[in-house]
């Protein structure tokens, strides 16, 4: 317990430093943009992951229809509490083609000790997300991201919640700290079939919160793991999301496919 508390204190100092450093880089309100499209688990395993994830928007409005964002990359669990991932970011604006937009280096840090399936689960599993992205176009801003990751296991139910903070900086560009969220609730019928619900959205900028002016998405999905061969499995997530604020596309297909190798 003492080691966990010490780790939490040290990591909290890093998070505070990153957020304060980002905050002083400037203040400029950002336009409404697509929300996060993954609900991260705080649990870290010693494994290698490779795959991609993204969303595709559908709307009768040409200004919203066809919007896409994808992330493709590889990650590795260096320890049982630290996971690093490098991803390429692809973006397609309505009426345009999908193109490389930037690169992101992210990390997940597990603060609580993972319990085995035959053990009583933690009240809540807790972790942190830290990342920085660099643009493909040298004139665009960089972005720093941090977040609180929560996970709850209760019988066959699995619940995940993320609270995220983003800040653009560099290249004479800056903005307010933007707040977002991601959530997932699923029911574990079998390891390969887990129906559920996902929700993603933004709160707005810190000090000027307005969810009605931001994109908000909610909808059903199915998730699971399928064993490919010994030690290698395929993780998938598919969701059909409905937009319920004016800036949000009416429908979005959110997807994720990752191969995982535990070592």
C-alpha positions in Angstrom: 0.0 0.0 0.0 2.8 2.4 0.9 4.4 1.8 -2.6 1.1 2.5 -4.3 0.6 5.8 -2.4 4.2 6.9 -3.1 3.7 6.1 -6.8 0.4 8.1 -6.9 2.1 11.1 -5.3 5.0 11.1 -7.8 2.7 10.7 -10.8 0.3 13.3 -9.5 3.3 15.8 -9.4 4.0 15.0 -13.0 0.4 15.5 -14.1 0.1 18.8 -12.2 3.3 20.0 -13.8 2.2 19.1 -17.3 -1.2 20.7 -16.9 0.2 23.9 -15.4 2.9 24.1 -18.1 0.2 23.7 -20.8 -2.0 26.3 -19.1 0.5 29.1 -19.3 1.1 28.6 -23.0 -2.0 30.7 -23.8 -5.7 31.0 -23.9 -7.8 30.8 -27.0 -11.2 29.1 -27.4 -11.3 26.1 -29.7 -14.2 25.3 -32.1 -16.3 22.3 -31.4 -14.5 19.1 -32.6 -14.9 15.4 -32.5 -14.9 13.9 -29.0 -12.6 11.1 -27.9 -13.3 7.7 -29.4 -11.9 5.2 -27.0 -12.7 4.4 -23.4 -9.4 3.4 -21.9 -8.9 0.8 -19.2 -6.5 1.7 -16.4 -5.4 -1.9 -16.3 -1.9 -2.6 -17.7 -0.7 -6.0 -18.9 2.8 -7.0 -20.0 1.9 -7.4 -23.7 2.5 -6.1 -27.2 -0.5 -4.5 -29.1 -0.8 -3.5 -32.7 -3.8 -2.3 -34.5 -6.1 0.7 -35.3 -9.2 2.5 -34.2 -11.4 5.3 -35.5 -14.8 6.6 -36.4 -16.7 7.6 -39.5 -19.6 10.1 -39.3 -22.8 10.0 -41.3 -25.1 13.0 -41.7 -27.4 14.6 -44.3 -25.4 17.9 -43.7 -22.5 18.0 -46.1 -20.5 20.0 -43.5 -20.6 16.9 -41.1 -21.0 13.9 -43.4 -17.8 11.8 -44.0 -15.8 13.1 -41.1 -13.2 10.5 -40.1 -10.4 10.2 -37.6 -8.1 7.1 -37.2 -5.2 6.1 -35.1 -2.9 3.3 -36.1 0.0 2.1 -34.0 1.8 -0.2 -31.7 2.2 -0.4 -27.9 4.0 -2.4 -25.3 3.4 -3.0 -21.6 6.9 -2.4 -20.2 5.9 -3.4 -16.7 2.7 -4.4 -15.0 1.9 -0.7 -14.4 3.4 1.2 -17.3 2.2 1.0 -21.0 3.6 3.0 -23.9 2.1 3.5 -27.3 3.1 5.2 -30.5 0.4 6.0 -33.0 0.0 7.7 -36.4 -3.1 10.0 -36.6 -5.2 10.2 -39.8 -7.9 12.7 -40.4 -10.6 13.2 -43.1 -12.6 16.3 -43.1 -16.0 16.4 -44.9 -15.5 16.5 -48.6 -11.8 15.6 -48.4 -9.6 12.5 -48.4 -8.1 10.6 -45.4 -4.5 11.8 -44.8 -1.8 11.6 -42.2 -2.2 14.4 -39.7 0.3 13.7 -37.0 1.9 11.4 -34.4 1.1 10.7 -30.8 3.2 9.2 -28.0 1.0 8.1 -25.1 1.3 6.2 -21.8 -1.0 4.6 -19.4 -0.1 4.2 -15.7 -1.9 1.8 -13.4 -2.2 3.0 -9.9 -4.1 0.1 -8.3 -3.1 -3.5 -8.3 -5.0 -5.7 -10.8 -7.0 -8.5 -9.2 -7.3 -11.9 -10.7 -10.8 -13.2 -11.8 -10.9 -15.6 -8.9 -10.2 -12.7 -6.4 -12.6 -10.0 -5.1 -12.3 -7.0 -7.5 -11.0 -3.6 -6.3 -13.7 -1.1 -5.4 -12.5 0.9 -8.4 -9.4 0.4 -10.6 -7.6 3.7 -11.2 -5.0 4.8 -13.7 -3.7 7.9 -15.5 -3.3 8.7 -19.2 -0.5 11.0 -20.4 0.3 11.8 -24.0 1.7 14.3 -26.4 1.0 14.6 -30.2 3.1 16.3 -32.9 1.6 17.6 -36.2 2.6 16.3 -39.6 2.4 19.9 -40.8 5.1 21.8 -39.0 2.9 25.0 -38.8 0.2 23.3 -36.8 0.2 23.2 -33.0 1.3 20.4 -30.7 -1.1 18.9 -28.2 -0.7 17.6 -24.7 -3.3 15.2 -23.1 -3.8 13.8 -19.6 -6.7 12.0 -18.0 -8.1 10.0 -15.2 -9.0 6.4 -16.0 -11.6 4.4 -14.0 -12.7 0.8 -14.2 -15.2 -1.3 -12.3 -15.8 -5.0 -12.4 -19.0 -6.3 -10.8 -20.0 -9.9 -11.7 -20.4 -10.0 -15.5 -20.6 -6.2 -15.8 -17.6 -4.1 -16.9 -17.8 -0.3 -16.5 -15.1 2.1 -17.8 -15.0 5.9 -17.4 -12.4 8.5 -18.5 -12.1 12.2 -17.8 -9.7 13.8 -20.2 -7.9 17.2 -20.5 -6.3 18.5 -23.7 -4.2 21.6 -24.5 -2.7 22.8 -27.8 0.6 24.7 -27.8 3.5 25.6 -29.9 4.0 27.1 -33.4 2.4 30.4 -32.3 -0.8 28.5 -31.5 -2.4 28.0 -28.2 -5.8 27.3 -26.7 -7.7 26.8 -23.5 -7.6 23.5 -21.6 -10.4 21.4 -23.2 -12.2 18.8 -21.2 -13.8 15.6 -22.5 -15.1 12.2 -21.4 -15.4 8.6 -22.6 -17.5 5.8 -21.1 -18.3 2.2 -21.7 -20.7 -0.3 -20.0 -20.6 -3.9 -21.2 -22.0 -7.3 -20.2 -19.7 -10.2 -20.5 -21.8 -13.0 -22.0 -18.6 -14.7 -23.2 -15.1 -13.4 -23.7 -15.8 -12.9 -27.4 -19.3 -11.5 -27.2 -19.9 -8.6 -24.8 -22.8 -6.2 -25.7 -23.0 -2.8 -24.2 -23.2 1.0 -24.6 -20.6 3.7 -25.2 -20.7 7.4 -24.8 -18.2 10.1 -25.8 -18.3 13.9 -25.6 -16.7 17.1 -24.6 -17.5 19.5 -21.8 -15.9 22.6 -23.5 -13.0 24.6 -22.3 -12.0 25.0 -18.6 -13.8 28.1 -17.3 -16.4 28.1 -20.1 -18.1 24.7 -20.0 -21.0 24.2 -22.4 -21.9 20.7 -23.4 -24.7 21.9 -25.8 -22.1 23.6 -28.0 -19.9 20.5 -28.1 -20.2 17.1 -29.8 -21.9 14.4 -27.7 -22.3 10.8 -28.9 -24.1 7.8 -27.4 -25.0 4.3 -28.7 -25.0 0.5 -28.5 -22.0 -1.6 -29.2 -20.5 -5.1 -29.1 -17.0 -5.8 -27.8 -14.8 -8.9 -27.2 -11.6 -10.9 -27.5 -11.1 -13.8 -29.9 -8.1 -16.1 -29.6 -6.2 -16.3 -32.9 -3.4 -18.7 -31.7 -1.6 -19.5 -28.5 -0.7 -16.2 -26.8 -2.2 -14.0 -29.5 -5.8 -12.7 -29.5 -7.8 -10.1 -31.4 -9.6 -7.4 -29.5 -12.5 -5.7 -31.2 -15.0 -2.9 -30.5 -17.9 -1.8 -32.7 -20.4 0.8 -31.8 -23.1 2.8 -33.6 -23.3 6.2 -32.0 -26.1 8.8 -32.2 -25.4 12.5 -31.9 -27.7 14.5 -29.6 -26.4 18.0 -29.8 -26.5 20.4 -32.8 -22.7 20.2 -33.7 -22.7 16.4 -33.6 -23.1 14.3 -36.7 -26.4 12.3 -36.5 -24.6 8.9 -36.7 -21.1 7.6 -36.3 -19.5 4.2 -36.7 -16.8 3.7 -34.1 -14.4 0.8 -34.5 -11.3 -0.8 -32.9 -9.2 -3.8 -33.9 -6.1 -4.8 -32.0 -3.9 -7.9 -32.0 -2.5 -8.6 -28.5 0.5 -10.8 -27.6 1.1 -11.5 -23.9 4.7 -12.2 -22.9 
